[in-house]
Amino acid sequence: MDNKNVSLTKRENQVLHALVRAHVNSGIPIGSNTLSEEYDLGVSPATIRATLSALEEKGCLQQPHTSAGRIPTERGYRHYVMQCMEGEVKREKMSAQAFNSQLELQVSEGDIHDILSQIAHVIGDVSKQLGLVLSPRFHQTILSAVELVPLSQERLLLVVSLESGLVKSLLVECEGRFSRADIQVVNRALNERLCGLSMSEISDTVRQRMGSLLDRDSVLLRSLIDEIESISHASESELYVAGARNLCLQPEFEESLQVAGLLDLAEKKDVLAQIMQDRRGVVVTIGEEHPLVPLRQCGIVTASYDVDGDVGVIGILGPTRMPYDLLLDLVKHAAMRASKLVY
């Protein structure tokens, strides 16, 4: 699709915006009579018809059937979205209030996984689309504590707590047997030398920082260092997805093959996570702007959020026929709230 923002007159903008809103609400082609009767455009039906023809010539509208009304093209949606992002479209005020109300009801105290999962569910419920929440990678998050929990003489649990509230744990099996006194010594050394550092710093320097102890040929410590390095390297983003049922209810996805591809992506979270990973600020992509075929009939609206220097992304995925003005407000507000809830 040609993404250049087409030049429209004031009247063409007015008619396009009205038609987009009408089509989003009804899901059917919109004619000049509908626009004349339901929207205060201040011009005659004949003038509206002429404007619709001009918009079709400019590639913003298309007519599915000769006798039917018109629907927006991807270029039409793109132009509308650009106007929304520039604040030139009057928006209804519902997103922030609805989101806040549901957050109060659904998001309780919990760890970061609980919070981000609940935000995804609220996003899906409020938007009636697929809610997406990508966690930050936490490379800049500070290590707050390391705890070693003995399970047996050869096995222990390594618990790593981050200032963001994230807690990671790994089962560690070591060769040989170790007393509780050995474990306490190593536990104290790990906390003294690693706490207060970012996960990125730990990944790069943990062996140097534990060097003098490693020289003593501590099998226990060497096993733990390997696991700590793996946790540091594995601080990848996690994607929370909610509202897949909403996609099944969209008329655009009535055919089983159409929705199957989208549901497959929702299950293969790594693919969607990769798509969202590099989206910074507020981003809207529509139809052919997506590299994957199952997304060519979709729109994705996202806003990034910051947690202690690491970035996550809030998103909504649905058919190209979405209320982009409302969804833009929703993801921006959700991103602002996510930063405060997760911090």
Secondary structure, DSSP 8 states (H G I E B T S, - for coil): ---------HHHHHHHHHHHHHHHHH-S-B-HHHHHHHS--SS-HHHHHHHHHHHHHTTSEE-SSTTS-BEE-HHHHHHHHHHHHTT-S---S-HHHHHHHHHHHH--S--HHHHHHHHHHHHHHHHTSEEEEE----SS-BEEEEEEEE-SSSEEEEEEEETTS-EEEEEEE-SS---HHHHHHHHHHHHHHHTTSBHHHHHHHHHHHTHHHHTTT-HHHHHHHHHHHHHHHT----EEEE-HHHHHTSGGG-SHHHHHHHHHHHHSHHHHHHHHHT--SEEEEEGGGSSSGGGTTEEEEEEEEEETTEEEEEEEEEES-S-HHHHHHHHHHHHHHHHHHH-
